[in-house]
Each structure stands twice: as structure tokens, then as C-alpha cells.
Amino acid sequence: MSKTMYLSGAQDPFGLSRKRVDHFLTNLYGSFLMAEAMEKHEKLQDEFIEAFLNQDAVLMQKKQSQIAECDASIEITGMLLGITNELDS
């Protein structure tokens, strides 16, 4: 086994720490994406309600479509993070 291969694996002193940091950063980024998508979803719902109150059918349809896209983004992010069971409840 070459020295380079030995140091790049989990057997080096920092291998476990590197894996933990990678896992942490993946979760951090995923949480950021989830929060961003949820904020957008809330904004779109408010815009949909405003369109409903103004009886603007075209804008309501547009906002409904955008909300569905946002829901899909939240679901995909949840799948990537492994939290789909939490989203269903």
C-alpha cells in the first residue's frame, strides 16, 4: 500500500474527523436549502391568498403552480437529507 493511499483513507489520524465534518457540512447545507424553500413556500402562500381575495384566477393558478414546485423542492431536499418521515407527519 502506498503512503498516499494510506493517508487518504479513514486510517489516517484525521480520517474520521474529515468524515464527520463532511457529514456536518452536508446537513448544514441541506438545512439551509430546506429553510430557504420553506420561506419561499410561505411567501407564495401569502401571494396566493392575496390573489384569491382579489379574485385573480390567472395569478391564483400561477401561484398554485409555484407552490407545487416548492413542495417538490422540499420533498427532494428531505429525501436527500433522509428526513422524509418527519416531513410526512
Residue frames as a rotation matrix with the C-alpha (Angstrom) as fourth column:
MET 1
0.591 0.807 0.000 0.00
0.807 -0.591 0.000 0.00
0.000 0.000 -1.000 0.00
SER 2
-0.225 -0.690 0.688 1.44
0.623 -0.645 -0.442 3.36
0.749 0.329 0.575 -0.97
LYS 3
-0.775 -0.162 -0.611 1.84
0.603 -0.481 -0.636 6.16
-0.191 -0.862 0.470 1.52
THR 4
-0.882 0.470 -0.019 -0.63
-0.442 -0.814 0.377 8.33
0.162 0.341 0.926 -0.39
MET 5
-0.187 0.845 -0.501 -3.37
-0.101 0.491 0.865 5.67
0.977 0.212 -0.006 -0.31
TYR 6
-0.332 0.008 -0.943 -2.80
0.842 0.455 -0.292 5.08
0.427 -0.891 -0.157 3.39
LEU 7
-0.881 -0.089 -0.464 -3.15
0.343 -0.797 -0.498 8.77
-0.326 -0.598 0.733 4.25
SER 8
-0.790 0.610 -0.059 -6.20
-0.501 -0.587 0.636 9.35
0.354 0.532 0.769 2.08
GLY 9
-0.250 0.719 -0.649 -8.31
0.251 0.695 0.673 6.68
0.935 0.005 -0.354 3.77
ALA 10
0.673 0.610 0.418 -10.04
-0.283 -0.310 0.908 6.55
0.684 -0.729 -0.036 7.13
GLN 11
0.619 -0.477 -0.624 -6.94
0.720 0.661 0.209 5.03
0.313 -0.579 0.753 8.69
ASP 12
-0.404 -0.780 0.478 -5.08
0.436 -0.623 -0.649 8.33
0.804 -0.054 0.592 8.93
PRO 13
-0.779 0.027 -0.626 -5.43
0.616 -0.148 -0.774 10.31
-0.114 -0.989 0.098 12.18
PHE 14
-0.749 0.480 -0.458 -7.83
-0.355 -0.873 -0.334 12.83
-0.560 -0.087 0.824 10.63
GLY 15
-0.920 0.363 -0.149 -9.91
0.028 0.439 0.898 10.44
0.391 0.822 -0.414 8.52
LEU 16
-0.329 0.836 -0.439 -12.78
0.937 0.347 -0.041 10.09
0.119 -0.424 -0.898 10.99
SER 17
-0.297 0.171 -0.940 -12.78
0.385 -0.879 -0.282 13.82
-0.874 -0.445 0.195 11.71
ARG 18
-0.909 -0.074 -0.409 -12.89
-0.327 -0.480 0.814 14.57
-0.257 0.874 0.413 7.98
LYS 19
-0.717 0.689 -0.108 -15.88
0.454 0.579 0.677 12.24
0.529 0.437 -0.728 7.54
ARG 20
-0.166 0.664 -0.729 -17.69
0.939 -0.120 -0.324 13.86
-0.302 -0.738 -0.604 10.46
VAL 21
-0.510 -0.072 -0.857 -17.04
0.002 -0.997 0.083 17.35
-0.860 0.041 0.509 9.13
ASP 22
-0.972 0.172 -0.160 -18.27
-0.159 0.018 0.987 16.33
0.173 0.985 0.010 5.67
HIS 23
-0.447 0.846 -0.291 -21.43
0.805 0.523 0.281 14.89
0.389 -0.109 -0.915 7.20
PHE 24
-0.191 0.326 -0.926 -21.97
0.705 -0.611 -0.361 18.01
-0.683 -0.722 -0.113 9.30
LEU 25
-0.728 -0.160 -0.666 -21.49
-0.232 -0.857 0.460 20.35
-0.645 0.490 0.587 6.35
THR 26
-0.877 0.480 -0.021 -23.84
0.188 0.385 0.904 18.29
0.442 0.789 -0.428 4.18
ASN 27
-0.173 0.839 -0.515 -26.52
0.981 0.194 -0.013 18.52
0.089 -0.507 -0.857 6.88
LEU 28
-0.340 -0.024 -0.940 -25.87
0.400 -0.908 -0.122 22.23
-0.851 -0.417 0.318 7.35
TYR 29
-0.933 -0.033 -0.357 -26.24
-0.296 -0.489 0.820 22.96
-0.202 0.871 0.447 3.65
GLY 30
-0.674 0.729 -0.122 -29.32
0.493 0.566 0.661 20.76
0.551 0.385 -0.740 3.42
SER 31
-0.146 0.602 -0.785 -30.89
0.921 -0.207 -0.330 22.58
-0.362 -0.771 -0.524 6.35
PHE 32
-0.625 -0.143 -0.767 -30.17
-0.037 -0.977 0.212 25.89
-0.780 0.161 0.605 4.65
LEU 33
-0.950 0.279 -0.141 -31.85
-0.130 0.058 0.990 24.68
0.284 0.959 -0.018 1.46
MET 34
-0.412 0.830 -0.376 -34.84
0.840 0.505 0.196 23.41
0.352 -0.235 -0.906 3.43
ALA 35
-0.219 0.307 -0.926 -35.25
0.654 -0.658 -0.372 26.70
-0.724 -0.687 -0.056 5.31
GLU 36
-0.826 -0.139 -0.546 -34.97
-0.261 -0.765 0.589 28.69
-0.500 0.629 0.595 2.09
ALA 37
-0.832 0.544 -0.108 -37.59
0.152 0.411 0.899 26.54
0.533 0.732 -0.425 0.35
MET 38
-0.248 0.766 -0.593 -39.95
0.967 0.227 -0.113 26.81
0.048 -0.602 -0.797 3.32
GLU 39
-0.445 0.039 -0.895 -39.62
0.261 -0.950 -0.171 30.60
-0.856 -0.310 0.413 3.40
LYS 40
-0.936 0.092 -0.339 -40.39
-0.350 -0.339 0.873 30.75
-0.035 0.936 0.349 -0.32
HIS 41
-0.634 0.737 -0.232 -43.38
0.590 0.656 0.471 28.42
0.500 0.162 -0.851 0.21
GLU 42
-0.219 0.544 -0.810 -44.77
0.842 -0.314 -0.439 30.70
-0.493 -0.778 -0.389 2.92
LYS 43
-0.649 -0.081 -0.757 -44.34
-0.169 -0.954 0.247 33.78
-0.742 0.288 0.606 0.71
LEU 44
-0.934 0.296 -0.200 -46.07
-0.146 0.193 0.970 32.05
0.325 0.936 -0.137 -2.19
GLN 45
-0.436 0.813 -0.386 -48.98
0.880 0.475 0.007 31.03
0.188 -0.337 -0.923 0.04
ASP 46
-0.278 0.293 -0.915 -49.42
0.443 -0.806 -0.392 34.65
-0.852 -0.515 0.094 1.13
GLU 47
-0.804 -0.060 -0.592 -49.36
-0.446 -0.597 0.667 35.77
-0.393 0.800 0.453 -2.51
PHE 48
-0.826 0.551 -0.120 -51.90
0.332 0.647 0.687 33.06
0.456 0.527 -0.717 -3.38
ILE 49
-0.251 0.746 -0.617 -54.24
0.913 -0.030 -0.407 34.28
-0.322 -0.666 -0.673 -0.61
GLU 50
-0.441 0.033 -0.897 -53.90
-0.046 -0.999 -0.014 37.84
-0.896 0.035 0.442 -1.88
ALA 51
-0.937 0.097 -0.337 -54.72
-0.338 0.001 0.941 36.69
0.091 0.995 0.031 -5.42
PHE 52
-0.620 0.746 -0.245 -57.71
0.732 0.662 0.161 34.77
0.282 -0.080 -0.956 -4.05
LEU 53
-0.201 0.533 -0.822 -59.01
0.655 -0.550 -0.517 37.83
-0.728 -0.642 -0.239 -2.22
ASN 54
-0.473 -0.032 -0.880 -58.62
-0.454 -0.848 0.275 39.87
-0.755 0.530 0.386 -5.42
GLN 55
0.488 0.695 0.528 -60.34
0.018 0.597 -0.802 37.08
-0.872 0.401 0.279 -7.43
ASP 56
0.211 -0.541 -0.814 -57.42
-0.957 -0.284 -0.060 36.96
-0.199 0.792 -0.577 -9.88
ALA 57
0.869 0.269 0.414 -57.80
-0.229 0.963 -0.143 33.46
-0.438 0.030 0.899 -11.33
VAL 58
0.761 -0.634 -0.134 -54.73
-0.007 0.199 -0.980 33.70
0.648 0.747 0.147 -13.57
LEU 59
-0.080 -0.811 0.580 -52.45
-0.744 -0.338 -0.576 34.76
0.663 -0.477 -0.576 -10.71
MET 60
0.377 0.290 0.880 -54.00
-0.841 0.506 0.194 32.12
-0.389 -0.813 0.434 -8.43
GLN 61
1.000 -0.004 0.021 -53.16
0.013 0.877 -0.480 29.40
-0.017 0.481 0.877 -10.97
LYS 62
0.400 -0.912 0.085 -49.61
-0.184 -0.171 -0.968 30.72
0.898 0.372 -0.236 -11.34
LYS 63
-0.116 -0.428 0.896 -49.07
-0.949 -0.220 -0.228 30.81
0.295 -0.877 -0.380 -7.57
GLN 64
0.700 0.428 0.571 -50.59
-0.580 0.807 0.106 27.33
-0.416 -0.406 0.814 -7.16
SER 65
0.886 -0.428 -0.178 -48.12
0.130 0.597 -0.792 26.01
0.445 0.678 0.585 -9.73
GLN 66
0.032 -0.911 0.411 -45.20
-0.442 -0.381 -0.812 27.71
0.896 -0.156 -0.415 -7.96
ILE 67
0.178 0.113 0.977 -46.34
-0.976 0.143 0.162 26.29
-0.121 -0.983 0.135 -4.62
ALA 68
0.968 0.190 0.161 -46.38
-0.164 0.973 -0.162 22.78
-0.188 0.130 0.974 -6.14
GLU 69
0.520 -0.852 -0.065 -42.82
0.059 0.111 -0.992 23.31
0.852 0.512 0.108 -7.42
CYS 70
-0.120 -0.535 0.836 -41.75
-0.812 -0.431 -0.393 24.48
0.571 -0.726 -0.383 -3.98
ASP 71
0.603 0.413 0.682 -43.39
-0.733 0.624 0.270 21.43
-0.314 -0.663 0.680 -2.37
ALA 72
0.944 -0.289 -0.156 -41.40
0.151 0.804 -0.576 19.20
0.292 0.520 0.803 -4.73
SER 73
0.126 -0.941 0.314 -38.17
-0.270 -0.338 -0.902 21.01
0.955 0.029 -0.297 -3.79
ILE 74
0.042 -0.044 0.998 -38.89
-0.995 -0.096 0.037 20.49
0.094 -0.994 -0.048 -0.10
GLU 75
0.873 0.353 0.337 -39.65
-0.388 0.921 0.042 16.81
-0.295 -0.167 0.941 -0.67
ILE 76
0.728 -0.663 -0.175 -36.47
0.182 0.433 -0.883 16.24
0.661 0.611 0.436 -2.71
THR 77
-0.097 -0.768 0.633 -34.34
-0.606 -0.459 -0.650 18.03
0.789 -0.447 -0.421 -0.12
GLY 78
0.330 0.309 0.892 -35.96
-0.923 0.305 0.236 15.92
-0.199 -0.901 0.386 2.58
MET 79
0.999 0.012 -0.041 -35.15
-0.023 0.957 -0.290 12.74
0.036 0.291 0.956 0.67
LEU 80
0.362 -0.932 0.035 -31.54
0.010 -0.034 -0.999 13.81
0.932 0.362 -0.003 0.24
LEU 81
-0.302 -0.456 0.837 -31.27
-0.790 -0.372 -0.487 14.52
0.534 -0.808 -0.248 3.96
GLY 82
-0.673 0.075 -0.735 -33.11
0.219 0.971 -0.102 11.34
0.706 -0.229 -0.670 4.91
ILE 83
-0.932 0.353 -0.081 -35.89
-0.029 -0.296 -0.955 13.12
-0.361 -0.887 0.286 6.78
THR 84
-0.707 0.693 -0.141 -38.89
-0.266 -0.075 0.961 12.18
0.655 0.717 0.238 4.64
ASN 85
-0.287 0.622 -0.729 -40.65
0.776 0.597 0.204 10.52
0.562 -0.507 -0.654 7.58
GLU 86
-0.583 0.031 -0.812 -40.51
0.626 -0.620 -0.473 13.78
-0.518 -0.784 0.342 9.54
LEU 87
-0.938 0.217 -0.270 -41.99
-0.330 -0.797 0.505 15.71
-0.106 0.563 0.820 6.62
ASP 88
-0.593 0.744 -0.308 -44.96
0.161 0.485 0.859 13.35
0.789 0.460 -0.408 6.31
SER 89
-0.235 0.515 -0.825 -46.12
0.957 0.269 -0.105 13.94
0.168 -0.814 -0.556 9.89
